[in-house]
Each structure stands twice: as C-alpha cells, then as structure tokens.
Amino acid sequence: MFERSIHPNQIEAINNDLEKDRMVRALYDIKATDMGSQSVMFKAEVDIDGREIARSYLATVDLQVILEVRKKRNEFVKNFFSFRKYEKLIQSN
C-alpha cells in the first residue's frame, strides 16, 4: 500500500479546526497521511490547556456535591488520625 501526505491546505484546515477548540493551546509534530478510500490518518502532539479542561468539568458538576464530599472526607481524615492517636496511646500502656 502506498501512503502519501495529504495536501498542505487540507492539513491547515484540520489544524485550524482543532485550534479553534479552547482546550487546545498548540499542535506540534503534525503528520497526515492519505490512507486511500477517503480516509486520512492524522497524528499530532497536542498541548492542552489544563485550566480550561478543569473549568469545563466544573461547569458540569454540582459544586454543592463537591463541597459535601470534601467535608465528609475531611471528617473522615480527622477521625482516622484521632483513632490512630488513641490506638497508639492504648498500645503503649
């Protein structure tokens, strides 16, 4: 099978489309190969914006649920370490 690179205009169009995504900061090491039968294999290293991904995720979850889980986790940690402290006191006697 003979593989060849796609036309630079097509690569630029794909890049422009990807770079419009607010979560994509930059694209590097781009390779696009015509696989025939109207198929293209596209490979690129993508520099993503982690803060934007976090913002997008937080927009989909209920902040009250996160705060409640965090509160319960803090209570658990506090109780766990209190238990460990008293366990050591009991074992030392």
Backbone as CSV, one residue per row, in Angstrom:
resi,resn,N_x,N_y,N_z,CA_x,CA_y,CA_z,C_x,C_y,C_z
1,MET,0.847,-1.172,0.000,0.000,0.000,0.000,0.895,1.238,0.000
2,PHE,0.570,2.169,-0.863,1.348,3.398,-0.993,0.667,4.518,-0.209
3,GLU,1.367,5.042,0.798,0.816,6.120,1.612,1.510,7.418,1.246
4,ARG,0.736,8.492,1.189,1.335,9.783,0.895,0.687,10.850,1.756
5,SER,1.421,11.912,1.955,0.930,13.012,2.766,-0.226,13.701,2.048
6,ILE,-1.157,14.218,2.817,-2.271,14.938,2.198,-1.824,16.349,1.837
7,HIS,-2.615,17.027,1.075,-2.285,18.373,0.592,-2.147,19.331,1.781
8,PRO,-1.153,20.229,1.760,-0.944,21.180,2.859,-2.185,21.997,3.217
9,ASN,-3.021,22.324,2.224,-4.254,23.063,2.518,-5.202,22.248,3.397
10,GLN,-5.239,20.929,3.161,-6.087,20.066,3.982,-5.543,19.981,5.411
11,ILE,-4.227,19.866,5.553,-3.609,19.835,6.884,-3.907,21.135,7.624
12,GLU,-3.782,22.251,6.920,-4.052,23.557,7.540,-5.513,23.668,7.983
13,ALA,-6.425,23.147,7.174,-7.845,23.189,7.530,-8.115,22.359,8.788
14,ILE,-7.501,21.171,8.873,-7.666,20.334,10.063,-7.076,21.035,11.278
15,ASN,-5.878,21.602,11.120,-5.229,22.319,12.224,-6.080,23.488,12.702
16,ASN,-6.585,24.270,11.774,-7.425,25.421,12.139,-8.654,24.977,12.915
17,ASP,-9.253,23.874,12.477,-10.435,23.359,13.161,-10.083,22.931,14.590
18,LEU,-8.967,22.237,14.761,-8.553,21.800,16.094,-8.158,22.983,16.984
19,GLU,-7.467,23.959,16.411,-7.002,25.104,17.190,-8.151,26.022,17.622
20,LYS,-9.316,25.895,17.004,-10.487,26.672,17.432,-11.004,26.192,18.785
21,ASP,-10.696,24.944,19.124,-11.126,24.391,20.411,-10.377,25.112,21.515
22,ARG,-11.094,25.687,22.475,-10.452,26.489,23.517,-9.560,25.661,24.431
23,MET,-9.673,24.354,24.375,-8.848,23.493,25.219,-7.506,23.157,24.572
24,VAL,-7.349,23.484,23.310,-6.107,23.217,22.585,-5.279,24.495,22.534
25,ARG,-4.082,24.425,23.115,-3.180,25.583,23.055,-2.361,25.584,21.771
26,ALA,-1.824,24.407,21.406,-0.970,24.339,20.217,-0.882,22.899,19.725
27,LEU,-0.507,22.755,18.460,-0.290,21.455,17.835,1.165,21.385,17.371
28,TYR,1.788,20.220,17.590,3.179,20.022,17.196,3.320,18.684,16.476
29,ASP,4.400,18.542,15.735,4.769,17.283,15.083,3.579,16.672,14.353
30,ILE,3.012,17.443,13.445,1.789,17.048,12.743,2.124,16.186,11.535
31,LYS,1.423,15.070,11.430,1.569,14.197,10.266,0.167,13.786,9.823
32,ALA,-0.079,13.909,8.544,-1.364,13.497,7.987,-1.094,12.684,6.728
33,THR,-1.606,11.471,6.722,-1.332,10.551,5.627,-2.633,10.141,4.955
34,ASP,-2.631,10.187,3.635,-3.786,9.733,2.858,-3.762,8.213,2.858
35,MET,-4.783,7.613,3.432,-4.862,6.160,3.517,-5.685,5.561,2.372
36,GLY,-6.157,6.420,1.481,-6.973,5.948,0.372,-8.429,5.813,0.787
37,SER,-9.282,5.692,-0.186,-10.700,5.472,0.066,-11.274,6.539,0.996
38,GLN,-10.849,7.772,0.777,-11.291,8.950,1.520,-11.022,8.850,3.025
39,SER,-9.938,8.162,3.394,-9.522,8.047,4.794,-8.185,8.748,4.980
40,VAL,-8.074,9.427,6.099,-6.837,10.127,6.431,-6.433,9.729,7.836
41,MET,-5.139,9.437,7.988,-4.601,9.184,9.324,-3.925,10.480,9.765
42,PHE,-4.350,11.006,10.912,-3.839,12.276,11.413,-3.202,12.031,12.764
43,LYS,-1.961,12.514,12.934,-1.253,12.362,14.199,-0.636,13.700,14.548
44,ALA,-0.798,14.098,15.809,-0.209,15.355,16.255,-0.003,15.311,17.759
45,GLU,1.007,16.010,18.223,1.164,16.226,19.654,0.339,17.465,19.975
46,VAL,-0.503,17.347,20.989,-1.427,18.417,21.323,-1.083,18.973,22.702
47,ASP,-0.851,20.277,22.765,-0.641,20.968,24.035,-2.012,21.459,24.486
48,ILE,-2.486,20.896,25.600,-3.826,21.228,26.070,-3.767,22.237,27.204
49,ASP,-4.867,22.953,27.386,-4.995,23.925,28.466,-5.716,23.238,29.627
50,GLY,-4.940,22.810,30.617,-5.491,22.083,31.751,-6.508,22.883,32.540
51,ARG,-6.272,24.176,32.669,-7.228,25.019,33.399,-8.571,25.066,32.689
52,GLU,-8.533,25.141,31.384,-9.782,25.195,30.615,-10.534,23.871,30.725
53,ILE,-9.806,22.766,30.753,-10.442,21.459,30.932,-11.090,21.396,32.307
54,ALA,-10.390,21.877,33.334,-10.951,21.886,34.689,-12.190,22.766,34.747
55,ARG,-12.141,23.962,34.136,-13.311,24.844,34.115,-14.506,24.168,33.457
56,SER,-14.233,23.511,32.352,-15.300,22.827,31.622,-15.903,21.709,32.463
57,TYR,-15.059,20.954,33.159,-15.554,19.878,34.012,-16.370,20.444,35.166
58,LEU,-15.854,21.480,35.823,-16.559,22.055,36.970,-17.899,22.664,36.579
59,ALA,-18.017,23.084,35.337,-19.294,23.636,34.863,-20.359,22.546,34.735
60,THR,-19.928,21.281,34.696,-20.886,20.190,34.517,-21.274,19.500,35.821
61,VAL,-20.589,19.839,36.914,-20.883,19.170,38.188,-21.499,20.158,39.173
62,ASP,-22.196,19.611,40.142,-22.827,20.419,41.177,-21.793,20.737,42.254
63,LEU,-21.470,22.005,42.417,-20.461,22.430,43.371,-20.828,22.028,44.794
64,GLN,-22.115,22.026,45.130,-22.546,21.629,46.467,-22.178,20.165,46.747
65,VAL,-22.286,19.325,45.747,-21.925,17.915,45.922,-20.426,17.798,46.190
66,ILE,-19.624,18.538,45.444,-18.176,18.510,45.654,-17.832,18.981,47.060
67,LEU,-18.457,20.065,47.499,-18.179,20.582,48.839,-18.607,19.598,49.919
68,GLU,-19.728,18.931,49.726,-20.197,17.937,50.701,-19.236,16.749,50.769
69,VAL,-18.782,16.285,49.627,-17.820,15.178,49.600,-16.527,15.604,50.289
70,ARG,-16.087,16.802,50.027,-14.863,17.311,50.641,-15.018,17.400,52.164
71,LYS,-16.176,17.859,52.619,-16.440,17.968,54.054,-16.399,16.590,54.708
72,LYS,-17.046,15.616,54.070,-17.053,14.254,54.609,-15.654,13.655,54.603
73,ARG,-14.881,13.947,53.567,-13.505,13.454,53.509,-12.686,14.048,54.649
74,ASN,-12.841,15.340,54.887,-12.110,15.993,55.975,-12.497,15.394,57.328
75,GLU,-13.783,15.124,57.523,-14.230,14.494,58.763,-13.620,13.105,58.909
76,PHE,-13.595,12.352,57.816,-13.014,11.013,57.842,-11.538,11.073,58.214
77,VAL,-10.789,11.968,57.573,-9.357,12.097,57.846,-9.138,12.481,59.309
78,LYS,-9.909,13.429,59.790,-9.780,13.859,61.186,-10.060,12.690,62.128
79,ASN,-11.131,11.958,61.882,-11.477,10.810,62.725,-10.435,9.703,62.626
80,PHE,-9.919,9.485,61.433,-8.913,8.436,61.240,-7.670,8.735,62.067
81,PHE,-7.176,9.966,61.976,-5.960,10.298,62.714,-6.211,10.364,64.216
82,SER,-7.406,10.751,64.626,-7.747,10.706,66.049,-7.735,9.269,66.530
83,PHE,-8.307,8.384,65.737,-8.326,6.965,66.068,-6.907,6.430,66.188
84,ARG,-6.061,6.762,65.222,-4.659,6.295,65.240,-3.936,6.805,66.481
85,LYS,-4.187,8.064,66.857,-3.536,8.642,68.029,-3.937,7.873,69.285
86,TYR,-5.236,7.624,69.442,-5.708,6.901,70.627,-5.288,5.440,70.582
87,GLU,-5.215,4.880,69.409,-4.759,3.492,69.284,-3.317,3.359,69.772
88,LYS,-2.468,4.322,69.413,-1.069,4.303,69.864,-0.989,4.490,71.370
89,LEU,-1.843,5.367,71.933,-1.846,5.561,73.378,-2.239,4.273,74.106
90,ILE,-3.225,3.597,73.606,-3.692,2.365,74.232,-2.614,1.268,74.132
91,GLN,-1.976,1.170,72.971,-0.963,0.144,72.761,0.291,0.402,73.595
92,SER,0.589,1.659,73.888,1.791,1.972,74.651,1.631,1.675,76.135
93,ASN,0.394,1.504,76.610,0.144,1.204,78.035,0.100,-0.258,78.311
